Amino acid sequence: MEPAEITDRVRGLVVELVADVLGVRPEKVQPSSRLMDDLGAESLDYLDIVFQLEDRFQVKITRGELEHAARGDLTDEEFAPGGVVSERGLVRLRELLPEAGDRLRPGLRASAILSLFTVETFVKIVARKLAAAAS
């Protein structure tokens, strides 16, 4: 299966799963939907979504993995000195979360990164894991 086919298949399943976990109608859940701002997710909902994704796709998504994906090879101090994401950190986040668009701007607090996650963010995480497992 081609990477684009994997992503398309994953996208539909992730949309269904997010709708179920958050108790919203599936038609309200779009790939660009922000989990917190658009769909009303809370921190605990993220844990439930990750657990459900792991179960459905037989992958492992650790918190450290999510943090590392956001930070890349930057140290904590390089990424967010004093809790505010640096310019280098913003560049990294723009690579990881292009769907966050103009919300990735100077002054972004590291504690707010979770609020930037969209349905598509989880689609990309799962699709990468499935592609890596298939190779």
C-alpha positions as CSV (number, residue, x, y, z in Angstrom):
1,M,0.0,0.0,0.0
2,E,1.3,3.4,-1.0
3,P,1.9,6.1,1.8
4,A,-0.9,8.2,0.4
5,E,-3.3,5.3,0.6
6,I,-2.2,4.5,4.1
7,T,-2.8,8.2,5.1
8,D,-6.2,8.3,3.5
9,R,-7.3,5.0,5.2
10,V,-6.0,6.2,8.5
11,R,-7.7,9.7,8.2
12,G,-11.1,8.2,7.9
13,L,-10.6,5.9,10.9
14,V,-9.0,8.7,13.0
15,V,-12.0,11.0,12.3
16,E,-14.4,8.3,13.4
17,L,-12.4,7.6,16.5
18,V,-12.1,11.2,17.6
19,A,-15.8,11.7,17.1
20,D,-16.5,8.7,19.2
21,V,-14.1,9.7,22.0
22,L,-15.3,13.3,22.1
23,G,-19.0,12.5,21.7
24,V,-19.5,14.6,18.6
25,R,-21.1,13.9,15.2
26,P,-18.5,12.5,12.7
27,E,-19.5,15.2,10.2
28,K,-18.3,17.9,12.6
29,V,-14.8,16.3,12.8
30,Q,-12.6,17.5,9.9
31,P,-8.9,16.8,9.5
32,S,-8.3,20.5,10.2
33,S,-10.4,20.5,13.4
34,R,-8.4,21.6,16.4
35,L,-9.1,19.1,19.1
36,M,-9.4,21.6,22.0
37,D,-10.7,24.8,20.3
38,D,-13.0,23.3,17.7
39,L,-14.0,20.0,19.3
40,G,-13.9,20.7,23.0
41,A,-11.2,18.2,23.9
42,E,-9.6,18.3,27.3
43,S,-6.2,17.0,28.4
44,L,-7.6,13.6,29.4
45,D,-9.3,13.3,26.1
46,Y,-5.9,13.3,24.4
47,L,-4.9,10.3,26.6
48,D,-8.1,8.5,25.5
49,I,-7.5,9.3,21.9
50,V,-3.9,8.0,22.0
51,F,-5.0,4.8,23.8
52,Q,-7.7,4.2,21.2
53,L,-5.3,4.9,18.3
54,E,-2.8,2.5,19.8
55,D,-5.5,-0.2,20.2
56,R,-7.0,0.3,16.8
57,F,-3.8,0.5,14.8
58,Q,-1.6,-1.7,17.0
59,V,1.0,1.1,17.3
60,K,2.7,2.6,20.4
61,I,2.6,6.4,20.9
62,T,4.4,7.6,23.9
63,R,4.3,11.0,25.5
64,G,8.0,11.3,25.1
65,E,7.6,10.5,21.5
66,L,5.1,13.3,21.0
67,E,7.3,15.7,22.9
68,H,10.4,14.6,20.9
69,A,8.4,15.0,17.7
70,A,7.6,18.6,18.6
71,R,11.2,19.4,19.9
72,G,13.2,17.4,17.4
73,D,16.9,17.5,18.2
74,L,16.6,20.7,20.1
75,T,17.3,20.6,23.8
76,D,14.6,21.9,26.2
77,E,16.5,25.1,26.6
78,E,17.0,25.6,22.8
79,F,13.3,24.8,22.1
80,A,11.6,26.8,24.8
81,P,13.8,28.8,27.1
82,G,11.8,30.0,30.1
83,G,8.7,28.1,28.8
84,V,8.4,30.3,25.7
85,V,9.0,28.6,22.3
86,S,12.1,30.1,20.7
87,E,12.4,31.0,17.0
88,R,14.2,27.7,16.3
89,G,11.4,25.9,18.2
90,L,8.8,27.7,16.0
91,V,10.6,26.6,12.9
92,R,10.5,23.0,14.1
93,L,6.8,23.3,15.0
94,R,6.0,24.7,11.6
95,E,7.6,21.6,10.0
96,L,5.7,19.3,12.3
97,L,2.3,21.1,12.5
98,P,1.9,23.1,9.3
99,E,-1.8,22.9,9.9
100,A,-1.3,25.2,13.0
101,G,-0.6,28.0,10.6
102,D,-0.6,31.5,12.1
103,R,-1.0,30.2,15.6
104,L,2.7,29.4,15.6
105,R,4.0,32.9,16.4
106,P,6.5,34.5,18.8
107,G,5.4,34.3,22.4
108,L,3.9,30.8,22.1
109,R,4.1,29.1,25.5
110,A,5.3,25.5,25.4
111,S,2.4,24.5,27.6
112,A,0.0,25.6,24.8
113,I,1.4,23.2,22.1
114,L,-1.2,20.6,22.8
115,S,-3.9,23.1,21.9
116,L,-2.4,23.2,18.4
117,F,-3.0,19.6,17.7
118,T,-5.6,18.8,15.0
119,V,-7.1,15.6,13.8
120,E,-4.6,15.7,11.0
121,T,-1.7,15.8,13.6
122,F,-2.8,12.3,14.8
123,V,-3.4,11.1,11.3
124,K,0.2,11.9,10.4
125,I,1.6,10.3,13.6
126,V,-0.3,7.0,12.9
127,A,0.4,7.0,9.2
128,R,4.2,7.4,9.9
129,K,4.2,4.6,12.4
130,L,2.3,2.3,10.0
131,A,4.6,3.1,7.1
132,A,7.7,2.5,9.3
133,A,6.3,-0.9,10.4
134,A,5.5,-1.9,6.8
135,S,9.1,-1.1,5.6
